[in-house]
C-alpha cells in the first residue's frame, strides 16, 4: 500500500516527502534527547537546519495541491522554514538569557 502510493508520486514529491520524513524524524529524536540533557547535537546550526527543513518540508507537502507553480511553492516553503528557524533561535536566545540572570 505504501509502495503503491510512493510509486504514484512524481520525483519532486518523492524528494519533498523524503526531506519531510527525515526532518521530522530528526526533530523527534532531537526533542527526546533534549530531555536526557545530552541532545544529539548542541550546535544551534544543527537545530536551525532541522527546523528549517521541518517547516520547508511540511509546508511544501501540504501546500503542493493548492500551489501548482513550483517556484511559488518553494518560496512559500522557504519563508516558513526561515520563520521556524528564527523562532527556534529566538527561543534559545531568550532561554539562555533568562538562565544567566
Biopython code that builds the backbone (N, CA, C, O; Angstrom):
import numpy as np
from Bio.PDB.StructureBuilder import StructureBuilder

atoms = [
    (1, "UNK", "N", (0.819, -1.180, 0.000)),
    (1, "UNK", "CA", (0.000, 0.000, 0.000)),
    (1, "UNK", "C", (0.872, 1.256, 0.000)),
    (1, "UNK", "O", (0.631, 2.165, -0.794)),
    (2, "UNK", "N", (1.873, 1.324, 0.870)),
    (2, "UNK", "CA", (2.767, 2.474, 0.902)),
    (2, "UNK", "C", (3.627, 2.505, -0.356)),
    (2, "UNK", "O", (3.906, 3.573, -0.901)),
    (3, "UNK", "N", (4.041, 1.336, -0.809)),
    (3, "UNK", "CA", (4.867, 1.268, -2.014)),
    (3, "UNK", "C", (4.088, 1.758, -3.237)),
    (3, "UNK", "O", (4.657, 2.412, -4.111)),
    (4, "UNK", "N", (2.802, 1.448, -3.302)),
    (4, "UNK", "CA", (1.970, 1.917, -4.419)),
    (4, "UNK", "C", (1.828, 3.441, -4.365)),
    (4, "UNK", "O", (1.940, 4.117, -5.387)),
    (5, "UNK", "N", (1.581, 3.974, -3.162)),
    (5, "UNK", "CA", (1.454, 5.411, -3.001)),
    (5, "UNK", "C", (2.752, 6.106, -3.405)),
    (5, "UNK", "O", (2.728, 7.120, -4.101)),
    (6, "UNK", "N", (3.881, 5.558, -2.966)),
    (6, "UNK", "CA", (5.189, 6.148, -3.276)),
    (6, "UNK", "C", (5.455, 6.117, -4.781)),
    (6, "UNK", "O", (5.990, 7.076, -5.338)),
    (7, "UNK", "N", (5.084, 5.020, -5.437)),
    (7, "UNK", "CA", (5.312, 4.895, -6.871)),
    (7, "UNK", "C", (4.457, 5.877, -7.678)),
    (7, "UNK", "O", (4.860, 6.308, -8.758)),
    (8, "UNK", "N", (3.293, 6.224, -7.160)),
    (8, "UNK", "CA", (2.410, 7.154, -7.854)),
    (8, "UNK", "C", (2.875, 8.605, -7.748)),
    (8, "UNK", "O", (2.463, 9.448, -8.544)),
    (9, "UNK", "N", (3.725, 8.897, -6.775)),
    (9, "UNK", "CA", (4.225, 10.262, -6.609)),
    (9, "UNK", "C", (5.217, 10.592, -7.711)),
    (9, "UNK", "O", (5.928, 9.714, -8.201)),
    (10, "UNK", "N", (5.261, 11.843, -8.093)),
    (10, "UNK", "CA", (6.283, 12.288, -9.035)),
    (10, "UNK", "C", (7.612, 12.433, -8.313)),
    (10, "UNK", "O", (7.680, 12.327, -7.088)),
    (11, "UNK", "N", (8.664, 12.676, -9.076)),
    (11, "UNK", "CA", (10.007, 12.790, -8.498)),
    (11, "UNK", "C", (10.085, 13.936, -7.497)),
    (11, "UNK", "O", (10.660, 13.781, -6.419)),
    (12, "UNK", "N", (9.509, 15.088, -7.847)),
    (12, "UNK", "CA", (9.560, 16.233, -6.938)),
    (12, "UNK", "C", (8.876, 15.911, -5.604)),
    (12, "UNK", "O", (9.407, 16.239, -4.543)),
    (13, "UNK", "N", (7.715, 15.277, -5.652)),
    (13, "UNK", "CA", (7.005, 14.943, -4.414)),
    (13, "UNK", "C", (7.746, 13.873, -3.619)),
    (13, "UNK", "O", (7.723, 13.898, -2.389)),
    (14, "UNK", "N", (8.399, 12.940, -4.294)),
    (14, "UNK", "CA", (9.197, 11.948, -3.574)),
    (14, "UNK", "C", (10.340, 12.626, -2.820)),
    (14, "UNK", "O", (10.627, 12.275, -1.675)),
    (15, "UNK", "N", (10.992, 13.597, -3.465)),
    (15, "UNK", "CA", (12.080, 14.314, -2.804)),
    (15, "UNK", "C", (11.540, 15.125, -1.628)),
    (15, "UNK", "O", (12.124, 15.116, -0.545)),
    (16, "UNK", "N", (10.423, 15.827, -1.841)),
    (16, "UNK", "CA", (9.847, 16.635, -0.760)),
    (16, "UNK", "C", (9.400, 15.768, 0.410)),
    (16, "UNK", "O", (9.623, 16.125, 1.567)),
    (17, "UNK", "N", (8.771, 14.630, 0.118)),
    (17, "UNK", "CA", (8.372, 13.725, 1.194)),
    (17, "UNK", "C", (9.601, 13.158, 1.907)),
    (17, "UNK", "O", (9.589, 12.992, 3.127)),
    (18, "UNK", "N", (10.658, 12.860, 1.153)),
    (18, "UNK", "CA", (11.893, 12.368, 1.773)),
    (18, "UNK", "C", (12.481, 13.388, 2.735)),
    (18, "UNK", "O", (12.872, 13.044, 3.851)),
    (19, "UNK", "N", (12.545, 14.648, 2.301)),
    (19, "UNK", "CA", (13.043, 15.723, 3.162)),
    (19, "UNK", "C", (12.164, 15.855, 4.403)),
    (19, "UNK", "O", (12.669, 15.995, 5.517)),
    (20, "UNK", "N", (10.854, 15.809, 4.207)),
    (20, "UNK", "CA", (9.909, 15.979, 5.308)),
    (20, "UNK", "C", (10.033, 14.849, 6.327)),
    (20, "UNK", "O", (10.044, 15.099, 7.533)),
    (21, "UNK", "N", (10.125, 13.626, 5.856)),
    (21, "UNK", "CA", (10.220, 12.472, 6.761)),
    (21, "UNK", "C", (11.524, 12.498, 7.546)),
    (21, "UNK", "O", (11.523, 12.279, 8.757)),
    (22, "UNK", "N", (12.638, 12.764, 6.865)),
    (22, "UNK", "CA", (13.937, 12.800, 7.545)),
    (22, "UNK", "C", (13.972, 13.935, 8.567)),
    (22, "UNK", "O", (14.425, 13.737, 9.694)),
    (23, "UNK", "N", (13.498, 15.122, 8.183)),
    (23, "UNK", "CA", (13.495, 16.256, 9.113)),
    (23, "UNK", "C", (12.591, 15.978, 10.312)),
    (23, "UNK", "O", (12.935, 16.330, 11.441)),
    (24, "UNK", "N", (11.447, 15.353, 10.078)),
    (24, "UNK", "CA", (10.534, 15.037, 11.179)),
    (24, "UNK", "C", (11.157, 14.037, 12.147)),
    (24, "UNK", "O", (11.039, 14.191, 13.363)),
    (25, "UNK", "N", (11.817, 13.014, 11.615)),
    (25, "UNK", "CA", (12.477, 12.031, 12.479)),
    (25, "UNK", "C", (13.607, 12.672, 13.282)),
    (25, "UNK", "O", (13.744, 12.408, 14.476)),
    (26, "UNK", "N", (14.417, 13.512, 12.634)),
    (26, "UNK", "CA", (15.491, 14.196, 13.355)),
    (26, "UNK", "C", (14.927, 15.129, 14.430)),
    (26, "UNK", "O", (15.496, 15.240, 15.515)),
    (27, "UNK", "N", (13.823, 15.792, 14.133)),
    (27, "UNK", "CA", (13.187, 16.682, 15.104)),
    (27, "UNK", "C", (12.694, 15.892, 16.314)),
    (27, "UNK", "O", (12.880, 16.322, 17.452)),
    (28, "UNK", "N", (12.076, 14.756, 16.078)),
    (28, "UNK", "CA", (11.580, 13.917, 17.183)),
    (28, "UNK", "C", (12.743, 13.407, 18.023)),
    (28, "UNK", "O", (12.700, 13.480, 19.251)),
    (29, "UNK", "N", (13.771, 12.897, 17.377)),
    (29, "UNK", "CA", (14.948, 12.398, 18.109)),
    (29, "UNK", "C", (15.601, 13.528, 18.894)),
    (29, "UNK", "O", (15.974, 13.359, 20.055)),
    (30, "UNK", "N", (15.735, 14.675, 18.251)),
    (30, "UNK", "CA", (16.342, 15.843, 18.893)),
    (30, "UNK", "C", (15.564, 16.238, 20.141)),
    (30, "UNK", "O", (16.169, 16.549, 21.168)),
    (31, "UNK", "N", (14.252, 16.232, 20.073)),
    (31, "UNK", "CA", (13.448, 16.631, 21.232)),
    (31, "UNK", "C", (13.475, 15.599, 22.343)),
    (31, "UNK", "O", (13.483, 15.968, 23.517)),
    (32, "UNK", "N", (13.489, 14.325, 22.011)),
    (32, "UNK", "CA", (13.577, 13.303, 23.054)),
    (32, "UNK", "C", (14.925, 13.339, 23.753)),
    (32, "UNK", "O", (15.002, 13.151, 24.967)),
    (33, "UNK", "N", (15.989, 13.580, 22.995)),
    (33, "UNK", "CA", (17.314, 13.585, 23.618)),
    (33, "UNK", "C", (17.563, 14.844, 24.426)),
    (33, "UNK", "O", (18.446, 14.847, 25.284)),
    (34, "UNK", "N", (16.822, 15.908, 24.186)),
    (34, "UNK", "CA", (16.961, 17.116, 24.998)),
    (34, "UNK", "C", (16.562, 16.816, 26.441)),
    (34, "UNK", "O", (17.151, 17.369, 27.370)),
    (35, "UNK", "N", (15.569, 15.947, 26.640)),
    (35, "UNK", "CA", (15.151, 15.591, 27.984)),
    (35, "UNK", "C", (16.223, 14.808, 28.727)),
    (35, "UNK", "O", (16.224, 14.774, 29.957)),
    (36, "UNK", "N", (17.127, 14.183, 28.000)),
    (36, "UNK", "CA", (18.225, 13.443, 28.612)),
    (36, "UNK", "C", (19.408, 14.352, 28.928)),
    (36, "UNK", "O", (20.428, 13.898, 29.446)),
    (37, "UNK", "N", (19.265, 15.632, 28.615)),
    (37, "UNK", "CA", (20.297, 16.647, 28.831)),
    (37, "UNK", "C", (21.520, 16.424, 27.951)),
    (37, "UNK", "O", (22.563, 17.042, 28.166)),
    (38, "UNK", "N", (21.398, 15.554, 26.974)),
    (38, "UNK", "CA", (22.509, 15.311, 26.066)),
    (38, "UNK", "C", (22.284, 16.042, 24.756)),
    (38, "UNK", "O", (23.122, 16.826, 24.313)),
    (39, "UNK", "N", (21.151, 15.776, 24.149)),
    (39, "UNK", "CA", (20.891, 16.316, 22.823)),
    (39, "UNK", "C", (21.803, 15.627, 21.818)),
    (39, "UNK", "O", (22.945, 15.304, 22.148)),
    (40, "UNK", "N", (21.330, 15.398, 20.618)),
    (40, "UNK", "CA", (22.187, 14.736, 19.634)),
    (40, "UNK", "C", (23.253, 15.688, 19.138)),
    (40, "UNK", "O", (24.300, 15.264, 18.649)),
    (41, "UNK", "N", (22.988, 16.959, 19.264)),
    (41, "UNK", "CA", (23.978, 17.940, 18.857)),
    (41, "UNK", "C", (23.622, 19.261, 19.532)),
    (41, "UNK", "O", (22.482, 19.719, 19.453)),
    (42, "UNK", "N", (24.579, 19.853, 20.179)),
    (42, "UNK", "CA", (24.324, 21.112, 20.879)),
    (42, "UNK", "C", (24.472, 22.318, 19.954)),
    (42, "UNK", "O", (24.285, 23.456, 20.383)),
    (43, "UNK", "N", (24.798, 22.080, 18.719)),
    (43, "UNK", "CA", (25.035, 23.161, 17.775)),
    (43, "UNK", "C", (23.732, 23.864, 17.391)),
    (43, "UNK", "O", (22.786, 23.216, 16.944)),
    (44, "UNK", "N", (23.681, 25.186, 17.565)),
    (44, "UNK", "CA", (22.489, 25.918, 17.123)),
    (44, "UNK", "C", (22.291, 25.812, 15.609)),
    (44, "UNK", "O", (21.164, 25.882, 15.120)),
    (45, "UNK", "N", (23.382, 25.645, 14.879)),
    (45, "UNK", "CA", (23.296, 25.488, 13.427)),
    (45, "UNK", "C", (22.512, 24.226, 13.077)),
    (45, "UNK", "O", (21.665, 24.248, 12.183)),
    (46, "UNK", "N", (22.792, 23.123, 13.781)),
    (46, "UNK", "CA", (22.084, 21.862, 13.541)),
    (46, "UNK", "C", (20.597, 22.017, 13.842)),
    (46, "UNK", "O", (19.755, 21.571, 13.063)),
    (47, "UNK", "N", (20.276, 22.643, 14.960)),
    (47, "UNK", "CA", (18.872, 22.859, 15.319)),
    (47, "UNK", "C", (18.183, 23.736, 14.279)),
    (47, "UNK", "O", (17.030, 23.493, 13.921)),
    (48, "UNK", "N", (18.884, 24.747, 13.799)),
    (48, "UNK", "CA", (18.325, 25.628, 12.780)),
    (48, "UNK", "C", (18.050, 24.902, 11.481)),
    (48, "UNK", "O", (17.007, 25.102, 10.858)),
    (49, "UNK", "N", (18.992, 24.054, 11.070)),
    (49, "UNK", "CA", (18.823, 23.291, 9.824)),
    (49, "UNK", "C", (17.637, 22.334, 9.941)),
    (49, "UNK", "O", (16.812, 22.249, 9.032)),
    (50, "UNK", "N", (17.556, 21.623, 11.051)),
    (50, "UNK", "CA", (16.446, 20.681, 11.247)),
    (50, "UNK", "C", (15.111, 21.421, 11.214)),
    (50, "UNK", "O", (14.167, 20.969, 10.565)),
    (51, "UNK", "N", (15.028, 22.541, 11.901)),
    (51, "UNK", "CA", (13.774, 23.290, 11.943)),
    (51, "UNK", "C", (13.444, 23.931, 10.602)),
    (51, "UNK", "O", (12.274, 24.013, 10.229)),
    (52, "UNK", "N", (14.459, 24.385, 9.875)),
    (52, "UNK", "CA", (14.203, 24.933, 8.548)),
    (52, "UNK", "C", (13.578, 23.862, 7.652)),
    (52, "UNK", "O", (12.550, 24.096, 7.016)),
    (53, "UNK", "N", (14.206, 22.694, 7.609)),
    (53, "UNK", "CA", (13.690, 21.647, 6.732)),
    (53, "UNK", "C", (12.370, 21.060, 7.230)),
    (53, "UNK", "O", (11.585, 20.544, 6.434)),
    (54, "UNK", "N", (12.120, 21.132, 8.527)),
    (54, "UNK", "CA", (10.822, 20.713, 9.051)),
    (54, "UNK", "C", (9.722, 21.634, 8.518)),
    (54, "UNK", "O", (8.708, 21.164, 8.003)),
    (55, "UNK", "N", (9.925, 22.931, 8.642)),
    (55, "UNK", "CA", (8.944, 23.891, 8.128)),
    (55, "UNK", "C", (8.852, 23.859, 6.616)),
    (55, "UNK", "O", (7.756, 23.909, 6.058)),
    (56, "UNK", "N", (9.999, 23.775, 5.947)),
    (56, "UNK", "CA", (10.032, 23.729, 4.490)),
    (56, "UNK", "C", (9.318, 22.485, 3.964)),
    (56, "UNK", "O", (8.484, 22.567, 3.062)),
    (57, "UNK", "N", (9.657, 21.340, 4.538)),
    (57, "UNK", "CA", (9.102, 20.075, 4.061)),
    (57, "UNK", "C", (7.603, 19.979, 4.241)),
    (57, "UNK", "O", (6.881, 19.659, 3.298)),
    (58, "UNK", "N", (7.127, 20.257, 5.455)),
    (58, "UNK", "CA", (5.688, 20.138, 5.699)),
    (58, "UNK", "C", (4.886, 21.168, 4.922)),
    (58, "UNK", "O", (3.792, 20.866, 4.446)),
    (59, "UNK", "N", (5.409, 22.374, 4.786)),
    (59, "UNK", "CA", (4.698, 23.384, 4.000)),
    (59, "UNK", "C", (4.614, 22.977, 2.545)),
    (59, "UNK", "O", (3.553, 23.082, 1.929)),
    (60, "UNK", "N", (5.722, 22.515, 1.991)),
    (60, "UNK", "CA", (5.716, 22.135, 0.576)),
    (60, "UNK", "C", (4.823, 20.928, 0.318)),
    (60, "UNK", "O", (4.134, 20.880, -0.701)),
    (61, "UNK", "N", (4.822, 19.961, 1.216)),
    (61, "UNK", "CA", (3.980, 18.777, 1.035)),
    (61, "UNK", "C", (2.498, 19.131, 1.168)),
    (61, "UNK", "O", (1.671, 18.709, 0.359)),
    (62, "UNK", "N", (2.179, 19.909, 2.197)),
    (62, "UNK", "CA", (0.774, 20.234, 2.436)),
    (62, "UNK", "C", (0.198, 21.235, 1.442)),
    (62, "UNK", "O", (-0.997, 21.188, 1.151)),
    (63, "UNK", "N", (1.011, 22.127, 0.922)),
    (63, "UNK", "CA", (0.516, 23.152, 0.011)),
    (63, "UNK", "C", (0.692, 22.784, -1.466)),
    (63, "UNK", "O", (0.315, 23.566, -2.339)),
    (64, "UNK", "N", (1.247, 21.627, -1.755)),
    (64, "UNK", "CA", (1.524, 21.254, -3.149)),
    (64, "UNK", "C", (0.260, 21.111, -3.994)),
    (64, "UNK", "O", (0.313, 21.304, -5.208)),
    (65, "UNK", "N", (-0.858, 20.783, -3.389)),
    (65, "UNK", "CA", (-2.099, 20.674, -4.147)),
    (65, "UNK", "C", (-2.714, 22.043, -4.442)),
    (65, "UNK", "O", (-3.390, 22.212, -5.457)),
    (66, "UNK", "N", (-2.488, 23.006, -3.573)),
    (66, "UNK", "CA", (-3.061, 24.344, -3.755)),
    (66, "UNK", "C", (-2.193, 25.241, -4.619)),
    (66, "UNK", "O", (-2.709, 26.039, -5.401)),
    (67, "UNK", "N", (-0.881, 25.116, -4.487)),
    (67, "UNK", "CA", (0.042, 25.956, -5.251)),
    (67, "UNK", "C", (0.683, 25.077, -6.322)),
    (67, "UNK", "O", (1.528, 24.236, -6.019)),
    (68, "UNK", "N", (0.287, 25.272, -7.540)),
    (68, "UNK", "CA", (0.738, 24.413, -8.643)),
    (68, "UNK", "C", (2.087, 24.838, -9.212)),
    (68, "UNK", "O", (2.784, 24.021, -9.813)),
    (69, "UNK", "N", (2.468, 26.103, -9.032)),
    (69, "UNK", "CA", (3.742, 26.592, -9.565)),
    (69, "UNK", "C", (4.860, 26.258, -8.580)),
    (69, "UNK", "O", (4.850, 26.750, -7.452)),
    (70, "UNK", "N", (5.829, 25.424, -8.989)),
    (70, "UNK", "CA", (6.895, 25.022, -8.063)),
    (70, "UNK", "C", (7.680, 26.199, -7.479)),
    (70, "UNK", "O", (8.074, 26.159, -6.313)),
    (71, "UNK", "N", (7.909, 27.236, -8.268)),
    (71, "UNK", "CA", (8.681, 28.382, -7.756)),
    (71, "UNK", "C", (7.950, 29.040, -6.593)),
    (71, "UNK", "O", (8.569, 29.339, -5.572)),
    (72, "UNK", "N", (6.660, 29.268, -6.723)),
    (72, "UNK", "CA", (5.879, 29.861, -5.642)),
    (72, "UNK", "C", (5.838, 28.948, -4.423)),
    (72, "UNK", "O", (5.917, 29.408, -3.284)),
    (73, "UNK", "N", (5.715, 27.658, -4.677)),
    (73, "UNK", "CA", (5.684, 26.688, -3.586)),
    (73, "UNK", "C", (6.994, 26.713, -2.808)),
    (73, "UNK", "O", (6.980, 26.705, -1.577)),
    (74, "UNK", "N", (8.124, 26.741, -3.509)),
    (74, "UNK", "CA", (9.423, 26.747, -2.839)),
    (74, "UNK", "C", (9.678, 28.060, -2.112)),
    (74, "UNK", "O", (10.315, 28.072, -1.058)),
    (75, "UNK", "N", (9.185, 29.169, -2.666)),
    (75, "UNK", "CA", (9.348, 30.458, -1.983)),
    (75, "UNK", "C", (8.562, 30.453, -0.676)),
    (75, "UNK", "O", (9.092, 30.828, 0.369)),
    (76, "UNK", "N", (7.297, 30.029, -0.732)),
    (76, "UNK", "CA", (6.486, 29.967, 0.483)),
    (76, "UNK", "C", (7.094, 29.011, 1.500)),
    (76, "UNK", "O", (7.183, 29.339, 2.683)),
    (77, "UNK", "N", (7.513, 27.833, 1.050)),
    (77, "UNK", "CA", (8.099, 26.839, 1.956)),
    (77, "UNK", "C", (9.401, 27.364, 2.567)),
    (77, "UNK", "O", (9.679, 27.103, 3.738)),
    (78, "UNK", "N", (10.187, 28.088, 1.802)),
    (78, "UNK", "CA", (11.431, 28.665, 2.324)),
    (78, "UNK", "C", (11.150, 29.732, 3.368)),
    (78, "UNK", "O", (11.858, 29.818, 4.372)),
    (79, "UNK", "N", (10.129, 30.544, 3.143)),
    (79, "UNK", "CA", (9.762, 31.572, 4.118)),
    (79, "UNK", "C", (9.306, 30.916, 5.419)),
    (79, "UNK", "O", (9.707, 31.340, 6.503)),
    (80, "UNK", "N", (8.472, 29.885, 5.317)),
    (80, "UNK", "CA", (8.011, 29.185, 6.526)),
    (80, "UNK", "C", (9.186, 28.523, 7.237)),
    (80, "UNK", "O", (9.266, 28.566, 8.465)),
    (81, "UNK", "N", (10.093, 27.914, 6.488)),
    (81, "UNK", "CA", (11.286, 27.316, 7.090)),
    (81, "UNK", "C", (12.139, 28.350, 7.800)),
    (81, "UNK", "O", (12.661, 28.087, 8.883)),
    (82, "UNK", "N", (12.287, 29.532, 7.196)),
    (82, "UNK", "CA", (13.054, 30.606, 7.824)),
    (82, "UNK", "C", (12.375, 31.096, 9.096)),
    (82, "UNK", "O", (13.048, 31.412, 10.077)),
    (83, "UNK", "N", (11.050, 31.161, 9.086)),
    (83, "UNK", "CA", (10.313, 31.571, 10.292)),
    (83, "UNK", "C", (10.501, 30.532, 11.391)),
    (83, "UNK", "O", (10.711, 30.897, 12.548)),
    (84, "UNK", "N", (10.432, 29.253, 11.058)),
    (84, "UNK", "CA", (10.671, 28.197, 12.053)),
    (84, "UNK", "C", (12.059, 28.363, 12.661)),
    (84, "UNK", "O", (12.224, 28.286, 13.879)),
    (85, "UNK", "N", (13.054, 28.590, 11.809)),
    (85, "UNK", "CA", (14.429, 28.744, 12.284)),
    (85, "UNK", "C", (14.550, 29.968, 13.183)),
    (85, "UNK", "O", (15.180, 29.904, 14.239)),
    (86, "UNK", "N", (13.954, 31.078, 12.770)),
    (86, "UNK", "CA", (14.017, 32.299, 13.574)),
    (86, "UNK", "C", (13.339, 32.107, 14.926)),
    (86, "UNK", "O", (13.831, 32.600, 15.940)),
    (87, "UNK", "N", (12.226, 31.401, 14.949)),
    (87, "UNK", "CA", (11.540, 31.148, 16.221)),
    (87, "UNK", "C", (12.402, 30.320, 17.163)),
    (87, "UNK", "O", (12.473, 30.610, 18.357)),
    (88, "UNK", "N", (13.048, 29.306, 16.642)),
    (88, "UNK", "CA", (13.884, 28.446, 17.488)),
    (88, "UNK", "C", (15.113, 29.208, 17.987)),
    (88, "UNK", "O", (15.481, 29.098, 19.156)),
    (89, "UNK", "N", (15.742, 29.974, 17.105)),
    (89, "UNK", "CA", (16.899, 30.771, 17.527)),
    (89, "UNK", "C", (16.465, 31.795, 18.572)),
    (89, "UNK", "O", (17.163, 32.006, 19.564)),
    (90, "UNK", "N", (15.318, 32.428, 18.353)),
    (90, "UNK", "CA", (14.809, 33.397, 19.318)),
    (90, "UNK", "C", (14.498, 32.771, 20.661)),
    (90, "UNK", "O", (14.812, 33.344, 21.705)),
    (91, "UNK", "N", (13.878, 31.594, 20.643)),
    (91, "UNK", "CA", (13.572, 30.910, 21.909)),
    (91, "UNK", "C", (14.847, 30.511, 22.631)),
    (91, "UNK", "O", (14.937, 30.650, 23.851)),
    (92, "UNK", "N", (15.839, 30.014, 21.891)),
    (92, "UNK", "CA", (17.108, 29.643, 22.513)),
    (92, "UNK", "C", (17.785, 30.855, 23.131)),
    (92, "UNK", "O", (18.310, 30.775, 24.242)),
    (93, "UNK", "N", (17.776, 31.977, 22.421)),
    (93, "UNK", "CA", (18.366, 33.208, 22.944)),
    (93, "UNK", "C", (17.642, 33.653, 24.209)),
    (93, "UNK", "O", (18.278, 34.022, 25.196)),
    (94, "UNK", "N", (16.314, 33.618, 24.177)),
    (94, "UNK", "CA", (15.508, 34.014, 25.314)),
    (94, "UNK", "C", (15.772, 33.109, 26.521)),
    (94, "UNK", "O", (15.934, 33.596, 27.639)),
    (95, "UNK", "N", (15.814, 31.803, 26.297)),
    (95, "UNK", "CA", (16.030, 30.859, 27.385)),
    (95, "UNK", "C", (17.435, 30.993, 27.979)),
    (95, "UNK", "O", (17.597, 30.937, 29.198)),
    (96, "UNK", "N", (18.456, 31.169, 27.121)),
    (96, "UNK", "CA", (19.820, 31.332, 27.622)),
    (96, "UNK", "C", (19.965, 32.651, 28.371)),
    (96, "UNK", "O", (20.657, 32.719, 29.387)),
    (97, "UNK", "N", (19.313, 33.696, 27.870)),
    (97, "UNK", "CA", (19.383, 34.999, 28.527)),
    (97, "UNK", "C", (18.743, 34.935, 29.907)),
    (97, "UNK", "O", (19.273, 35.504, 30.862)),
    (98, "UNK", "N", (17.611, 34.249, 30.023)),
    (98, "UNK", "CA", (16.942, 34.122, 31.319)),
    (98, "UNK", "C", (17.681, 33.172, 32.252)),
    (98, "UNK", "O", (17.619, 33.341, 33.470)),
    (99, "UNK", "N", (18.377, 32.178, 31.710)),
    (99, "UNK", "CA", (19.120, 31.242, 32.550)),
    (99, "UNK", "C", (20.335, 31.915, 33.179)),
    (99, "UNK", "O", (20.783, 31.512, 34.252)),
    (100, "UNK", "N", (20.866, 32.929, 32.521)),
    (100, "UNK", "CA", (22.052, 33.616, 33.033)),
    (100, "UNK", "C", (21.709, 34.702, 34.057)),
    (100, "UNK", "O", (22.618, 35.302, 34.631)),
    (101, "UNK", "N", (20.451, 34.963, 34.295)),
    (101, "UNK", "CA", (20.063, 36.004, 35.259)),
    (101, "UNK", "C", (19.962, 35.443, 36.653)),
    (101, "UNK", "O", (19.647, 36.175, 37.592)),
]
sb = StructureBuilder()
sb.init_structure("model")
sb.init_model(0)
sb.init_chain("A")
sb.init_seg("    ")
for serial, (resi, resn, name, xyz) in enumerate(atoms, 1):
    if name == "N":
        sb.init_residue(resn, " ", resi, " ")
    sb.init_atom(name, np.array(xyz, "f"), 0.0, 1.0, " ", f" {name:<3s}", serial, name[0])
structure = sb.get_structure()
